[in-house]
Amino acid sequence: MPQHSVKPSAVVYLRGSKRGRRREWNKKETDKVLITYSLFIVNSQLSTINCQLPTLNHQLPTATYQLSTYMPSNISYTIEHSPSYAQLKLKIPANKTVLVEASGMAAMDSHITLKSKVKGGLMKGLTRMLTGESLFISEFTAPERSGTLYISPGLPGDIQHYHLKGNSLMLQSSAFVASSSTVDLDSKFQGLKGFFSGESLFFMKATGEGDIWFNSYGAILEIPVNGSYIVDTGYIVAFEDTLKYNVEAMGGLSWTNLRTGILGGEGLVCRFSGEGKLWIQSRNLFHLINFLNPFRPTKNNGSSE
């Protein structure tokens, strides 16, 4: 029997009569109708998207402003030769100023200017002296173009960076290296905590927004505290102000614990509580001083022949 090919078709009903008129379309006509209908749907969706674009564009400036509020400082830095003999390299932006500890500058570009002043007035300068810092703070400014500044702390050891966002950072005495000009430096009296700990009676308190760098004798270890943590008082470098602390004897205040601490070489400790970051140093400078003390030259009081 002969083979008959069957063409695809579509059946539609045309308006114009009560029962409708039946018409049969071939495949080409059917594809043409489907393509026309698809284009109509796409155009409708594009119109909806175009109507929503002005609303999205209107919201973009607000989102951009919120991001710029939390942008970190634009002072680029490099910590070299860490952790034994760390040196801080700062790239000061044009017309910007950084604060540096007195006598901390090792080298700099020739166009950078230097001013030494008592930041915050005479009283704040005197309180900084109580923390072991100098009365004066050096201000380095890069006029018209950026400049490079090298800073070398007095003690061999490590350097750590921290970015302040309106909070406060507590620093042990002589730990300050440098900071942004927007950071405020003050002193906080420890009271009897500092007296009984054998350390400085004052902490340095850094507040505001900007960058700050601090150093230690030995390497610096960052410890996240969530709850309670104990550190020997001679190893504290810095901690966030969200942490509370108390000075106490190891194991509690009793004759047995005091005797164990003295004979065992352990003194008073600092118990931190809360949630925040704590930085400690890997070496204790006083242990080095005690080690070198027997070897220091002494004056002979005997009569010479």
Order of alpha helices (4+ residues) and beta strands (2+ residues): beta-beta-alpha-beta-beta-beta-beta-beta-alpha-beta-beta-beta-beta-beta-alpha-beta-beta-beta-beta-alpha-beta-alpha
